[in-house]
Amino acid sequence: MIGCGLMSDISEALSIAKGNTDSFGGISIIFAGDFSQLPPVGQKRLYSNLMRPGMTAETRPKQKVVFGKLLWLTFQTVVLLTESKRQSGPENFRFLALLGCLREGRCTDSDYYFHW
C-alpha cells in the first residue's frame, strides 16, 4: 500500500522522467492493491480524511501529502478486492477478523491476546 506522500513522489518522478508537468508525467497509470492491507508505514492512507476540526498550522498535513491525496481523487475507476486469497479457509477466519480490526484501528483486549 502506498500513502499520500509516496503518491506525490511517484507523480513528481514521472513528470521529471517524461519532461511533462502533467500529473504522472502525462502517462496512463494503473494501481493495483488491496485496501484490506495494513496502512502504509509512516504515511497517510490514500483514502483517509486529511483534515479534522481543531487542526492547527502545526498539525495540518504537509503540501506533498495533500497533493498525493488530490492525485488519488483524480482516478475515475477503482476496483476493490474483497476476498483474501492468502488467508482463505475457515481455519483463518479469526486471523482475518484480527487483520480487519488492525486495519480499522478498533482492536479489543481479546485481539491483543489472540494466539494461534
Secondary structure, 3 states (H helix, E strand, C coil): CCEHHHHHHHHHHHHHHHCCCCHHHHCCCCCCCCCCCCCCCCCCECCCCCCCCCCCCCCCCCHHHHHHHHHHHCCCCCCCCCCCCCCCCHHHHHHHHHHHHHHHCCCCHHHHCCCC
